[in-house]
Amino acid sequence: MIGGRITKAKTIGAILLVAVLASCSGIGPAANRDEQLQDYSPEQIFDRGEYELARNRTDDAAYYFSEVERLYPYATWAKRALIMQAYAYHQGRDFPNSRSAAQRFIDFYPTDDDAAYAQYLLALSYYDQIDEVGRDQGLTFQALQALREVIERYPNSEYANSAILKFDLAFDHLASKEMEIGRYYLRRKHYGAAINRFRVVVEDFQTTTHTAEAIHRLVEAYLSLGLTDEAQTAGAILGHNYQGSEWYQDSYALLTGQGLQAKSSGNNWLAQIYRQSIKGQWF
């Protein structure tokens, strides 16, 4: 229902909308927020909200949708207006209000067909605020939690696949954060701190695109500290799982340049991962 309504709102020409609203709803284009909207039906106010949305006046659109909810809380139009209010706020990048409206819809109408869309909008209100890697990642965690709700509560909805894709991207984003900090420490020769960051990627984000580089950076860091067992074992993990990657080639060159091999050595945390990966339990 929502997709068709939004598409219609975007495709009907503004001139046609003015004519329709002026002749049918009675709320002309010159109306303002001081107008006594209680004199109009919920459908008329809703139509005005769609008109404002078509003109990309999202704040005004959200206002009219909210007035439907306020003036006619028990009407069928109130439910429709609430989800459209969440959408209008989101389109205007007013994410807190979009999230609030979406959450109210979920609370009031948990079994409605549009509850999945409301949950998806709520997740997007976090996801669309994820900034560049260097910023605080609190929103990323909130986006992951909200996207998981879509995936787990509405697995058969039309929004599940998109939520899965965005979940993977947000998860990858967190790994990027760890990699950025790890590389920062590595460049400044703070090898212990760098290793801690790369280890997080290897252990907690092993399904992301950053794992191979994280293991290579471990080779670099451990060699710099003279910890050859760990460096060789990291190289062995790369050889087993990412032999065709540039990161393995670089690690192989570093190891052989010091007369070492890419092989599991010693009894360290990487050796345990190597044994698990051979058994197919990791990566």
C-alpha angles and dihedrals in degrees: 000000000000096000093052093046094049092047090051091049091053098045104045109094119248093237092054090047092053090052094046094047094045094050102035111025098033092222103115126203092259092063117122136193093268091066117114097250093178086079090068132071121251089249091054093051091045090053089052089054090053090049091054090046090054088054089051091244092137098169092054091044091053089049094056092045089051090051090057088054093046100044098036106027094159098045122104087239090063091066092049091045092052095057090044089050089056090049094048093050090049092050088053090049091241090141101171092055092042089053092048093051092045091050091050089053091051091047095047100037108025094156097043119118090242094053089093090054091048090053090047091051089049090053091047090053086068099032095053090056095058104122132193118315095263095065129090111287099214092107090051091057090048091049091051092051093048093045090051088056090057092048096046101036098038106027093151097047124109089248098057097086093048090048091052091051093048091045090056091048092049090047089051088050091060090051089051089057092054091047093050092052092043092053089048091056092043093054089052092047094245089140099169093053091045092051091052091056096046090047090057089056093048095047104033105024102036093134094060130092092254100067098092093051091046090056091048090051088053088056089053094046096045092047089051089055093045092244096141098169092059093043093051092046092051088051090051091053090051091049092050098046108021106024093143094052128103089235092063091048090052093047092047090053092049093049098044089045087065095042093258134127136224096249139123109266135172129357105285135130091271092052089057091051090048091054091048093048091052088056090051096247096118136046 
